[in-house]
Amino acid sequence: MKVNELPYQPEFFDRYINGIPSDLNLLVGLEDFCPTKIFDLDKLEELGDAVYAPGKWIGKEILQHCIDTERIMTYRALCFSRKEKASLPGFDENIYAANSLAHQRSYLDLMEEFECVRKSTIYLFRSFSEETLLQEGIANGKNILVGALGFVIIGHALHHQWILEERYFPLLSGKA
């Protein structure tokens, strides 16, 4: 499945899907945009706990947020692939971040976990047929396709990589 083969863009999540190439194949994208290819561990370690504005998440919290979100999206994909009819709940990303204890972990540990989660995600999406990717469910009150959830996973990580590049990593030029 490719992005441009989705019959519709899911409300709210379209902002992540629209950030990736329209001809991107889902499985290729999950592999090509894996965490170690898009997140620069050296820069993250150099960044440490610096933030560009008060109240913003530190880099470790951003990585943990990406991990948590990927797990939630894959759970949703699993449920909808198995024809779950119940509406799945949303989640408050700020509460998750505040309770993640990411600040106590190393960047390397977070990246290793993220890679493991992504490998699991790839195995799950490999197991889906084209028909399964078009199955739909309701999450946080919004309709979404199994395949769209895969593209959300890719686009969400890229969105946060962009935030790190644009807002956080410029702080490194000010370090002596």
C-alpha positions as CSV (number, residue, x, y, z in Angstrom):
1,M,0.0,0.0,0.0
2,K,1.1,3.5,-0.8
3,V,0.0,6.8,0.8
4,N,-1.8,7.8,-2.4
5,E,-3.8,4.6,-2.3
6,L,-5.6,5.5,0.9
7,P,-9.3,6.1,0.1
8,Y,-9.3,9.1,2.5
9,Q,-7.1,11.0,4.9
10,P,-8.0,10.5,8.6
11,E,-9.1,13.6,10.5
12,F,-6.3,15.0,12.7
13,F,-3.7,12.4,11.6
14,D,-3.6,13.8,8.1
15,R,-1.0,16.2,9.2
16,Y,1.4,13.3,9.8
17,I,0.5,11.5,6.6
18,N,0.8,14.6,4.5
19,G,4.4,15.0,5.6
20,I,5.6,11.9,3.8
21,P,5.9,11.2,0.0
22,S,2.5,10.3,-1.6
23,D,4.1,7.4,-3.4
24,L,5.8,5.9,-0.3
25,N,5.2,2.2,0.2
26,L,4.2,1.4,3.8
27,L,6.6,-1.4,4.5
28,V,9.5,0.4,2.7
29,G,8.7,3.5,4.7
30,L,8.6,1.7,8.0
31,E,12.1,0.3,7.3
32,D,13.6,3.3,5.6
33,F,12.4,5.8,8.2
34,C,13.4,3.6,11.2
35,P,14.6,5.5,14.3
36,T,18.3,5.1,13.9
37,K,18.1,6.5,10.4
38,I,16.1,9.6,11.2
39,F,17.2,10.5,14.8
40,D,20.8,11.6,15.3
41,L,21.9,9.9,18.5
42,D,25.1,11.9,18.7
43,K,23.3,15.2,18.5
44,L,20.7,14.0,21.0
45,E,23.4,13.1,23.5
46,E,25.1,16.5,22.9
47,L,21.7,18.2,23.4
48,G,21.2,16.5,26.8
49,D,18.3,18.0,28.6
50,A,18.3,21.4,26.8
51,V,15.0,22.8,25.6
52,Y,14.3,25.7,23.3
53,A,11.5,27.2,25.6
54,P,10.3,26.7,29.1
55,G,7.8,23.8,29.6
56,K,8.9,22.0,26.4
57,W,9.8,18.3,26.5
58,I,13.5,17.3,26.7
59,G,14.8,15.1,23.8
60,K,14.4,12.0,25.9
61,E,10.7,12.7,26.4
62,I,10.3,13.3,22.7
63,L,11.8,9.8,22.0
64,Q,9.7,8.2,24.6
65,H,6.6,10.0,23.2
66,C,7.4,8.5,19.8
67,I,7.8,5.1,21.3
68,D,4.5,5.3,23.2
69,T,2.7,6.7,20.2
70,E,4.0,3.9,17.9
71,R,2.9,1.3,20.5
72,I,-0.6,2.8,20.7
73,M,-0.9,3.1,16.9
74,T,0.1,-0.5,16.4
75,Y,-2.3,-1.7,19.1
76,R,-5.0,0.2,17.2
77,A,-3.9,-1.4,13.9
78,L,-4.0,-4.9,15.5
79,C,-7.5,-4.3,16.9
80,F,-8.9,-3.0,13.7
81,S,-7.2,-5.8,11.7
82,R,-9.0,-8.3,13.9
83,K,-12.3,-6.5,13.2
84,E,-12.7,-4.9,16.6
85,K,-15.9,-2.9,16.6
86,A,-15.5,-1.1,19.9
87,S,-14.2,2.5,19.8
88,L,-10.7,2.8,21.2
89,P,-9.8,5.6,23.5
90,G,-7.5,8.5,22.9
91,F,-4.6,9.4,25.1
92,D,-3.2,12.5,26.7
93,E,0.4,12.8,25.4
94,N,1.3,15.3,28.2
95,I,0.2,12.9,31.0
96,Y,2.1,10.1,29.3
97,A,5.3,12.2,29.0
98,A,5.0,13.4,32.6
99,N,4.9,9.9,33.9
100,S,7.3,8.2,31.5
101,L,10.5,8.7,33.6
102,A,12.3,9.2,30.3
103,H,14.6,11.8,31.9
104,Q,16.1,8.9,34.0
105,R,17.1,6.9,30.9
106,S,20.0,7.3,28.4
107,Y,19.4,8.3,24.8
108,L,21.1,5.0,23.7
109,D,18.6,3.0,25.8
110,L,15.7,4.9,24.3
111,M,16.9,4.5,20.8
112,E,17.5,0.7,21.3
113,E,13.9,0.4,22.6
114,F,12.6,2.5,19.7
115,E,14.3,0.2,17.2
116,C,12.8,-2.9,18.9
117,V,9.3,-1.4,18.8
118,R,9.8,-0.5,15.1
119,K,10.9,-4.1,14.3
120,S,7.8,-5.3,16.0
121,T,5.7,-2.8,14.0
122,I,7.2,-4.0,10.8
123,Y,6.4,-7.6,11.6
124,L,2.8,-6.7,12.4
125,F,2.3,-4.7,9.2
126,R,4.0,-7.4,7.1
127,S,1.3,-9.8,8.4
128,F,-1.5,-7.7,7.0
129,S,-3.1,-8.3,3.5
130,E,-4.0,-5.4,1.2
131,E,-7.6,-6.1,2.3
132,T,-6.7,-5.9,6.0
133,L,-4.9,-2.5,5.4
134,L,-8.2,-1.1,4.2
135,Q,-10.2,-2.2,7.3
136,E,-11.4,0.6,9.4
137,G,-12.0,1.3,13.1
138,I,-12.7,4.1,15.4
139,A,-10.0,5.6,17.7
140,N,-10.5,8.7,19.8
141,G,-13.9,9.2,18.0
142,K,-12.3,9.3,14.5
143,N,-12.5,6.7,11.8
144,I,-9.1,5.4,10.6
145,L,-7.8,2.6,8.4
146,V,-5.3,0.0,9.4
147,G,-3.0,1.1,6.6
148,A,-3.4,4.8,7.6
149,L,-2.2,4.0,11.1
150,G,1.1,2.7,9.6
151,F,1.6,5.9,7.7
152,V,0.8,7.9,10.9
153,I,3.6,6.0,12.6
154,I,6.1,7.0,9.9
155,G,4.9,10.6,9.7
156,H,4.7,11.1,13.5
157,A,8.3,10.1,14.0
158,L,9.4,12.4,11.1
159,H,7.4,15.2,12.6
160,H,9.3,15.0,15.8
161,Q,12.6,14.6,14.0
162,W,11.8,17.8,12.2
163,I,11.0,19.6,15.5
164,L,14.3,18.4,16.9
165,E,16.2,19.7,13.9
166,E,14.4,23.0,13.7
167,R,14.0,23.9,17.3
168,Y,16.4,21.9,19.5
169,F,19.5,21.3,17.5
170,P,20.2,25.0,16.8
171,L,20.8,25.2,20.6
172,L,24.0,23.1,19.9
173,S,25.6,25.9,17.9
174,G,25.6,28.0,21.1
175,K,27.5,25.4,23.1
176,A,31.2,25.9,23.6
